[in-house]
Amino acid sequence: MRTETKTKKVMYWTLELASYLEDAPWPATKEELIDFAMRAGAPLEVVENLQDIEDEDEIYESIEEIWPDYPSKEDFFFNEDEY
């Protein structure tokens, strides 16, 4: 007996890919983000990642809601007094 299993595609984000959404019209729905990415000429990977979002009607306030590991600006600062 053969059974098929559904494989859940994992979104793959990088800083470069996420940068295409910096100027997106936040807050935005999945469809608005896909439309923005396509109009902005984002790579296919960005559009595919957005298409893989499961919540169709969710309104996203920022990239952090789509990619929780998105580094904040604070992640890039360091205490200059320590050096």
MMTF fields as JSON, N, C-alpha, C and O atoms, coordinates in Angstrom:
{
  "mmtfVersion": "1.0.0",
  "mmtfProducer": "UNKNOWN",
  "numBonds": 331,
  "numAtoms": 332,
  "numGroups": 83,
  "numChains": 1,
  "numModels": 1,
  "chainsPerModel": [1],
  "groupsPerChain": [83],
  "chainIdList": ["A"],
  "bondAtomList": [4, 2, 8, 6, 12, 10, 16, 14, 20, 18, 24, 22, 28, 26, 32, 30, 36, 34, 40, 38, 44, 42, 48, 46, 52, 50, 56, 54, 60, 58, 64, 62, 68, 66, 72, 70, 76, 74, 80, 78, 84, 82, 88, 86, 92, 90, 96, 94, 100, 98, 104, 102, 108, 106, 112, 110, 116, 114, 120, 118, 124, 122, 128, 126, 132, 130, 136, 134, 140, 138, 144, 142, 148, 146, 152, 150, 156, 154, 160, 158, 164, 162, 168, 166, 172, 170, 176, 174, 180, 178, 184, 182, 188, 186, 192, 190, 196, 194, 200, 198, 204, 202, 208, 206, 212, 210, 216, 214, 220, 218, 224, 222, 228, 226, 232, 230, 236, 234, 240, 238, 244, 242, 248, 246, 252, 250, 256, 254, 260, 258, 264, 262, 268, 266, 272, 270, 276, 274, 280, 278, 284, 282, 288, 286, 292, 290, 296, 294, 300, 298, 304, 302, 308, 306, 312, 310, 316, 314, 320, 318, 324, 322, 328, 326],
  "bondOrderList": [1, 1, 1, 1, 1, 1, 1, 1, 1, 1, 1, 1, 1, 1, 1, 1, 1, 1, 1, 1, 1, 1, 1, 1, 1, 1, 1, 1, 1, 1, 1, 1, 1, 1, 1, 1, 1, 1, 1, 1, 1, 1, 1, 1, 1, 1, 1, 1, 1, 1, 1, 1, 1, 1, 1, 1, 1, 1, 1, 1, 1, 1, 1, 1, 1, 1, 1, 1, 1, 1, 1, 1, 1, 1, 1, 1, 1, 1, 1, 1, 1, 1],
  "groupList": [{"groupName": "MET", "atomNameList": ["N", "CA", "C", "O"], "elementList": ["N", "C", "C", "O"], "formalChargeList": [0, 0, 0, 0], "bondAtomList": [1, 0, 2, 1, 3, 2], "bondOrderList": [1, 1, 2], "singleLetterCode": "M", "chemCompType": "L-PEPTIDE LINKING"}, {"groupName": "ARG", "atomNameList": ["N", "CA", "C", "O"], "elementList": ["N", "C", "C", "O"], "formalChargeList": [0, 0, 0, 0], "bondAtomList": [1, 0, 2, 1, 3, 2], "bondOrderList": [1, 1, 2], "singleLetterCode": "R", "chemCompType": "L-PEPTIDE LINKING"}, {"groupName": "THR", "atomNameList": ["N", "CA", "C", "O"], "elementList": ["N", "C", "C", "O"], "formalChargeList": [0, 0, 0, 0], "bondAtomList": [1, 0, 2, 1, 3, 2], "bondOrderList": [1, 1, 2], "singleLetterCode": "T", "chemCompType": "L-PEPTIDE LINKING"}, {"groupName": "GLU", "atomNameList": ["N", "CA", "C", "O"], "elementList": ["N", "C", "C", "O"], "formalChargeList": [0, 0, 0, 0], "bondAtomList": [1, 0, 2, 1, 3, 2], "bondOrderList": [1, 1, 2], "singleLetterCode": "E", "chemCompType": "L-PEPTIDE LINKING"}, {"groupName": "LYS", "atomNameList": ["N", "CA", "C", "O"], "elementList": ["N", "C", "C", "O"], "formalChargeList": [0, 0, 0, 0], "bondAtomList": [1, 0, 2, 1, 3, 2], "bondOrderList": [1, 1, 2], "singleLetterCode": "K", "chemCompType": "L-PEPTIDE LINKING"}, {"groupName": "VAL", "atomNameList": ["N", "CA", "C", "O"], "elementList": ["N", "C", "C", "O"], "formalChargeList": [0, 0, 0, 0], "bondAtomList": [1, 0, 2, 1, 3, 2], "bondOrderList": [1, 1, 2], "singleLetterCode": "V", "chemCompType": "L-PEPTIDE LINKING"}, {"groupName": "TYR", "atomNameList": ["N", "CA", "C", "O"], "elementList": ["N", "C", "C", "O"], "formalChargeList": [0, 0, 0, 0], "bondAtomList": [1, 0, 2, 1, 3, 2], "bondOrderList": [1, 1, 2], "singleLetterCode": "Y", "chemCompType": "L-PEPTIDE LINKING"}, {"groupName": "TRP", "atomNameList": ["N", "CA", "C", "O"], "elementList": ["N", "C", "C", "O"], "formalChargeList": [0, 0, 0, 0], "bondAtomList": [1, 0, 2, 1, 3, 2], "bondOrderList": [1, 1, 2], "singleLetterCode": "W", "chemCompType": "L-PEPTIDE LINKING"}, {"groupName": "LEU", "atomNameList": ["N", "CA", "C", "O"], "elementList": ["N", "C", "C", "O"], "formalChargeList": [0, 0, 0, 0], "bondAtomList": [1, 0, 2, 1, 3, 2], "bondOrderList": [1, 1, 2], "singleLetterCode": "L", "chemCompType": "L-PEPTIDE LINKING"}, {"groupName": "ALA", "atomNameList": ["N", "CA", "C", "O"], "elementList": ["N", "C", "C", "O"], "formalChargeList": [0, 0, 0, 0], "bondAtomList": [1, 0, 2, 1, 3, 2], "bondOrderList": [1, 1, 2], "singleLetterCode": "A", "chemCompType": "L-PEPTIDE LINKING"}, {"groupName": "SER", "atomNameList": ["N", "CA", "C", "O"], "elementList": ["N", "C", "C", "O"], "formalChargeList": [0, 0, 0, 0], "bondAtomList": [1, 0, 2, 1, 3, 2], "bondOrderList": [1, 1, 2], "singleLetterCode": "S", "chemCompType": "L-PEPTIDE LINKING"}, {"groupName": "ASP", "atomNameList": ["N", "CA", "C", "O"], "elementList": ["N", "C", "C", "O"], "formalChargeList": [0, 0, 0, 0], "bondAtomList": [1, 0, 2, 1, 3, 2], "bondOrderList": [1, 1, 2], "singleLetterCode": "D", "chemCompType": "L-PEPTIDE LINKING"}, {"groupName": "PRO", "atomNameList": ["N", "CA", "C", "O"], "elementList": ["N", "C", "C", "O"], "formalChargeList": [0, 0, 0, 0], "bondAtomList": [1, 0, 2, 1, 3, 2], "bondOrderList": [1, 1, 2], "singleLetterCode": "P", "chemCompType": "L-PEPTIDE LINKING"}, {"groupName": "ILE", "atomNameList": ["N", "CA", "C", "O"], "elementList": ["N", "C", "C", "O"], "formalChargeList": [0, 0, 0, 0], "bondAtomList": [1, 0, 2, 1, 3, 2], "bondOrderList": [1, 1, 2], "singleLetterCode": "I", "chemCompType": "L-PEPTIDE LINKING"}, {"groupName": "PHE", "atomNameList": ["N", "CA", "C", "O"], "elementList": ["N", "C", "C", "O"], "formalChargeList": [0, 0, 0, 0], "bondAtomList": [1, 0, 2, 1, 3, 2], "bondOrderList": [1, 1, 2], "singleLetterCode": "F", "chemCompType": "L-PEPTIDE LINKING"}, {"groupName": "GLY", "atomNameList": ["N", "CA", "C", "O"], "elementList": ["N", "C", "C", "O"], "formalChargeList": [0, 0, 0, 0], "bondAtomList": [1, 0, 2, 1, 3, 2], "bondOrderList": [1, 1, 2], "singleLetterCode": "G", "chemCompType": "PEPTIDE LINKING"}, {"groupName": "ASN", "atomNameList": ["N", "CA", "C", "O"], "elementList": ["N", "C", "C", "O"], "formalChargeList": [0, 0, 0, 0], "bondAtomList": [1, 0, 2, 1, 3, 2], "bondOrderList": [1, 1, 2], "singleLetterCode": "N", "chemCompType": "L-PEPTIDE LINKING"}, {"groupName": "GLN", "atomNameList": ["N", "CA", "C", "O"], "elementList": ["N", "C", "C", "O"], "formalChargeList": [0, 0, 0, 0], "bondAtomList": [1, 0, 2, 1, 3, 2], "bondOrderList": [1, 1, 2], "singleLetterCode": "Q", "chemCompType": "L-PEPTIDE LINKING"}],
  "groupTypeList": [0, 1, 2, 3, 2, 4, 2, 4, 4, 5, 0, 6, 7, 2, 8, 3, 8, 9, 10, 6, 8, 3, 11, 9, 12, 7, 12, 9, 2, 4, 3, 3, 8, 13, 11, 14, 9, 0, 1, 9, 15, 9, 12, 8, 3, 5, 5, 3, 16, 8, 17, 11, 13, 3, 11, 3, 11, 3, 13, 6, 3, 10, 13, 3, 3, 13, 7, 12, 11, 6, 12, 10, 4, 3, 11, 14, 14, 14, 16, 3, 11, 3, 6],
  "groupIdList": [1, 2, 3, 4, 5, 6, 7, 8, 9, 10, 11, 12, 13, 14, 15, 16, 17, 18, 19, 20, 21, 22, 23, 24, 25, 26, 27, 28, 29, 30, 31, 32, 33, 34, 35, 36, 37, 38, 39, 40, 41, 42, 43, 44, 45, 46, 47, 48, 49, 50, 51, 52, 53, 54, 55, 56, 57, 58, 59, 60, 61, 62, 63, 64, 65, 66, 67, 68, 69, 70, 71, 72, 73, 74, 75, 76, 77, 78, 79, 80, 81, 82, 83],
  "secStructList": [7, 7, 7, 7, 7, 7, 7, 7, 7, 7, 7, 7, 7, 7, 2, 2, 2, 2, 2, 6, 6, 6, 6, 1, 7, 1, 1, 3, 3, 2, 2, 2, 2, 2, 2, 2, 2, 2, 2, 6, 6, 7, 7, 2, 2, 2, 2, 2, 2, 2, 2, 6, 7, 1, 7, 6, 6, 7, 3, 3, 1, 1, 2, 2, 2, 2, 7, 6, 6, 7, 7, 7, 4, 4, 4, 4, 7, 7, 7, 4, 4, 4, 7],
  "xCoordList": [0.836, 0.0, 0.888, 1.784, 0.621, 1.429, 0.658, -0.497, 1.302, 0.675, 1.523, 2.753, 0.848, 1.56, 1.563, 0.561, 2.677, 2.765, 2.935, 3.616, 2.313, 2.479, 3.758, 4.003, 4.554, 5.747, 5.506, 5.097, 5.764, 5.572, 6.828, 7.921, 6.675, 7.804, 8.229, 7.402, 9.504, 10.043, 10.469, 11.171, 10.036, 10.448, 11.921, 12.399, 12.613, 14.023, 14.251, 14.145, 14.563, 14.788, 16.255, 16.935, 16.726, 18.045, 17.845, 16.778, 18.854, 18.741, 18.515, 17.764, 19.168, 18.993, 17.551, 16.97, 16.975, 15.593, 14.637, 13.738, 14.825, 13.937, 14.039, 13.076, 15.19, 15.366, 14.398, 14.104, 13.905, 12.947, 11.597, 10.772, 11.371, 10.099, 10.225, 9.252, 11.395, 11.584, 10.619, 10.124, 10.347, 9.47, 8.043, 7.259, 7.712, 6.352, 5.347, 5.694, 4.111, 3.076, 2.541, 1.401, 3.371, 2.95, 1.91, 2.015, 0.932, 0.52, -0.051, -0.591, 0.089, -0.328, -0.775, -0.362, -1.623, -2.057, -1.061, -0.191, -1.202, -0.358, -0.432, 0.599, -1.628, -1.805, -1.189, -0.602, -1.32, -0.715, 0.811, 1.461, 1.377, 2.823, 3.315, 4.357, 2.565, 2.93, 2.88, 3.788, 1.824, 1.684, 2.842, 3.425, 3.17, 4.269, 5.586, 6.343, 5.857, 7.11, 7.227, 8.302, 6.151, 6.178, 6.413, 7.203, 5.721, 5.897, 7.286, 7.82, 7.875, 9.199, 10.322, 11.488, 9.984, 10.996, 11.806, 12.971, 11.181, 11.86, 12.135, 11.411, 13.167, 13.46, 12.294, 11.481, 12.229, 11.166, 11.087, 9.999, 12.222, 12.237, 11.4, 10.768, 11.387, 10.589, 9.108, 8.356, 8.693, 7.29, 6.885, 5.802, 7.742, 7.431, 7.298, 6.393, 8.18, 8.084, 6.762, 6.111, 6.377, 5.115, 3.923, 2.945, 3.999, 2.911, 2.766, 1.677, 3.852, 3.826, 3.229, 3.019, 2.956, 2.327, 0.935, 0.182, 0.594, -0.67, -1.875, -2.968, -1.705, -2.839, -3.184, -2.556, -4.184, -4.59, -5.09, -4.767, -5.871, -6.535, -5.791, -6.256, -4.657, -3.87, -3.321, -2.945, -3.279, -2.645, -1.318, -1.276, -0.246, 1.097, 1.57, 1.47, 2.082, 2.524, 3.956, 4.321, 4.767, 6.169, 6.762, 6.127, 7.979, 8.671, 8.894, 8.97, 9.0, 9.234, 8.093, 8.309, 6.893, 5.762, 5.811, 5.193, 6.532, 6.685, 7.94, 7.931, 9.013, 10.296, 10.709, 11.396, 10.3, 10.557, 12.041, 12.36, 12.937, 14.369, 15.003, 16.226, 14.18, 14.703, 15.493, 14.963, 16.758, 17.564, 17.114, 16.858, 17.026, 16.65, 17.904, 19.021, 17.719, 18.865, 19.731, 20.945, 19.108, 19.86, 20.839, 21.855, 20.558, 21.45, 22.785, 23.771, 22.814, 24.018, 24.859, 25.974, 24.33, 25.078, 25.881, 25.493, 26.995, 27.792, 28.241, 28.24, 28.61, 29.038, 30.485, 31.405, 30.673, 32.01, 32.925, 34.145, 32.365, 33.179, 33.895, 34.878, 33.416, 34.012, 35.295, 36.039, 35.56, 36.708, 37.76, 38.792],
  "yCoordList": [-1.172, 0.0, 1.245, 1.392, 2.108, 3.308, 4.497, 4.728, 5.234, 6.44, 7.639, 7.591, 8.688, 9.913, 10.806, 10.929, 11.413, 12.347, 13.748, 13.969, 14.664, 16.057, 16.57, 16.386, 17.207, 17.825, 19.322, 19.954, 19.855, 21.283, 21.996, 21.718, 22.904, 23.65, 24.688, 25.412, 24.74, 25.676, 26.939, 26.882, 28.083, 29.337, 29.569, 29.323, 30.037, 30.307, 31.799, 32.311, 32.494, 33.932, 34.246, 33.569, 35.264, 35.829, 37.331, 37.855, 38.017, 39.475, 40.115, 41.082, 39.57, 40.124, 39.967, 40.903, 38.778, 38.555, 39.434, 40.05, 39.496, 40.288, 41.78, 42.522, 42.22, 43.645, 44.136, 45.329, 43.23, 43.627, 44.023, 44.63, 43.684, 44.024, 45.213, 45.569, 45.832, 46.957, 48.101, 48.731, 48.374, 49.48, 49.034, 49.776, 47.824, 47.313, 48.172, 48.811, 48.184, 49.014, 48.383, 47.92, 48.367, 47.779, 48.663, 49.884, 48.134, 46.725, 46.272, 47.064, 44.966, 44.433, 42.983, 42.26, 42.584, 41.19, 40.415, 40.997, 39.129, 38.261, 38.679, 38.81, 38.885, 39.247, 40.606, 40.791, 41.555, 42.876, 42.774, 43.453, 41.924, 41.75, 41.073, 41.442, 40.083, 39.416, 40.414, 40.455, 41.215, 42.225, 43.224, 43.569, 43.683, 44.625, 44.0, 44.632, 42.779, 42.111, 41.962, 42.171, 41.61, 41.44, 42.785, 42.874, 43.828, 45.15, 45.719, 46.463, 45.367, 45.879, 45.108, 45.486, 44.041, 43.258, 42.368, 42.073, 41.943, 41.054, 39.706, 39.294, 39.023, 37.685, 36.727, 36.921, 35.711, 34.714, 34.085, 33.737, 33.94, 33.333, 34.12, 33.532, 35.452, 36.294, 36.016, 35.818, 36.001, 35.741, 34.342, 34.16, 33.362, 31.99, 31.902, 31.234, 32.562, 32.567, 33.173, 32.654, 34.262, 34.907, 34.019, 33.971, 33.324, 32.425, 31.262, 30.707, 30.895, 29.782, 30.151, 29.279, 31.423, 31.842, 31.235, 31.322, 30.623, 29.896, 30.79, 30.528, 31.816, 32.655, 33.67, 34.723, 33.337, 34.185, 35.561, 36.568, 35.611, 36.855, 37.635, 38.692, 37.138, 37.785, 39.111, 39.226, 40.094, 41.364, 41.409, 41.274, 41.6, 41.603, 43.034, 43.87, 43.302, 44.648, 44.931, 46.083, 43.871, 44.063, 42.732, 41.682, 42.8, 41.597, 40.625, 39.416, 41.137, 40.265, 39.272, 38.199, 39.614, 38.698, 37.587, 36.537, 37.814, 36.805, 35.978, 34.756, 36.656, 36.011, 36.408, 37.414, 35.631, 35.994, 36.179, 36.882, 35.581, 35.709, 36.904, 37.051, 37.752, 38.923, 39.773, 40.169, 40.059, 40.833, 42.289, 42.925, 42.793, 44.195, 45.057, 44.54, 46.356, 47.255, 47.154, 47.344, 46.857, 46.723, 45.558, 45.575, 44.553, 43.41, 43.787, 43.063, 44.92, 45.317, 46.338, 46.656, 46.85, 47.826, 47.133, 46.083, 47.735, 47.214, 48.385, 49.528, 48.119, 49.147, 49.521, 48.734, 50.726, 51.162, 51.307, 51.222, 51.527, 51.686, 50.4, 50.433, 49.278, 47.991, 47.733, 46.805, 48.539, 48.275, 49.324, 49.237],
  "zCoordList": [0.0, 0.0, 0.0, 0.831, -0.925, -1.061, -0.496, -0.851, 0.373, 0.908, 0.543, 0.558, 0.223, -0.101, 1.12, 1.824, 1.354, 2.464, 1.913, 0.911, 2.576, 2.189, 2.82, 4.012, 2.012, 2.555, 2.623, 1.649, 3.768, 3.949, 3.496, 3.99, 2.566, 2.047, 3.087, 3.641, 3.33, 4.297, 3.57, 2.561, 4.094, 3.495, 3.788, 4.895, 2.798, 2.916, 2.726, 1.612, 3.811, 3.749, 3.98, 4.751, 3.313, 3.566, 3.723, 3.401, 4.211, 4.327, 2.963, 2.838, 1.95, 0.605, 0.122, -0.427, 0.328, -0.105, 0.693, 0.121, 1.998, 2.852, 2.532, 2.728, 2.045, 1.749, 0.675, 0.606, -0.156, -1.189, -0.594, -1.277, 0.666, 1.313, 2.26, 2.925, 2.334, 3.248, 2.971, 3.906, 1.714, 1.349, 1.06, 0.468, 1.479, 1.251, 2.012, 3.006, 1.545, 2.182, 3.471, 3.512, 4.524, 5.8, 6.458, 6.342, 7.128, 7.187, 5.844, 5.071, 5.595, 4.301, 4.428, 5.335, 3.499, 3.427, 2.571, 1.923, 2.58, 1.759, 0.293, -0.367, -0.212, -1.626, -1.939, -3.005, -1.02, -1.238, -1.28, -2.074, -0.422, -0.411, -1.685, -2.226, -2.163, -3.42, -4.571, -5.401, -4.623, -5.67, -5.61, -6.638, -4.405, -4.247, -4.717, -5.454, -4.299, -4.66, -6.177, -6.74, -6.822, -8.284, -8.98, -9.92, -8.511, -9.121, -8.863, -9.686, -7.711, -7.353, -8.037, -7.928, -8.734, -9.428, -8.504, -8.771, -7.413, -6.463, -7.113, -8.019, -6.662, -7.198, -6.969, -6.065, -7.785, -7.708, -6.315, -5.855, -5.647, -4.316, -3.322, -2.445, -3.447, -2.552, -2.777, -1.823, -4.033, -4.369, -3.911, -3.354, -4.142, -3.72, -2.2, -1.701, -1.465, -0.004, 0.452, 1.359, -0.177, 0.196, -0.155, 0.591, -1.275, -1.662, -0.686, -0.539, -0.022, 0.927, 2.283, 3.125, 2.495, 3.75, 3.796, 2.826, 4.917, 5.013, 5.316, 4.813, 6.107, 6.522, 5.444, 5.336, 4.657, 3.537, 3.979, 3.348, 5.052, 5.448, 6.522, 6.949, 6.96, 8.002, 7.484, 6.317, 8.352, 8.008, 8.755, 9.978, 8.014, 8.571, 8.776, 7.878, 9.964, 10.332, 9.875, 9.645, 9.744, 9.372, 8.911, 9.013, 8.407, 7.947, 9.099, 8.879, 10.322, 11.475, 11.689, 12.251, 11.251, 11.384, 10.338, 10.513, 9.274, 8.227, 8.473, 8.327, 8.846, 9.137, 10.549, 10.729, 11.553, 12.956, 13.29, 14.248, 12.544, 12.812, 12.106, 12.107, 11.507, 10.81, 11.793, 12.831, 11.481, 12.427, 12.496, 11.473, 13.695, 13.868, 13.743, 13.747, 13.634, 13.544, 14.785, 14.721, 15.907, 17.152, 17.088, 17.783, 16.277, 16.15, 15.506, 15.644, 14.803, 14.096, 14.856, 14.442, 15.964, 16.748, 17.834, 18.346, 18.171, 19.268, 20.121, 19.663, 21.314, 22.234, 21.924, 22.151, 21.404, 21.017, 22.219, 22.071, 23.422, 24.624, 25.002, 25.742, 24.506, 24.843, 24.052, 24.369, 23.033, 22.177, 22.29, 21.625]
}
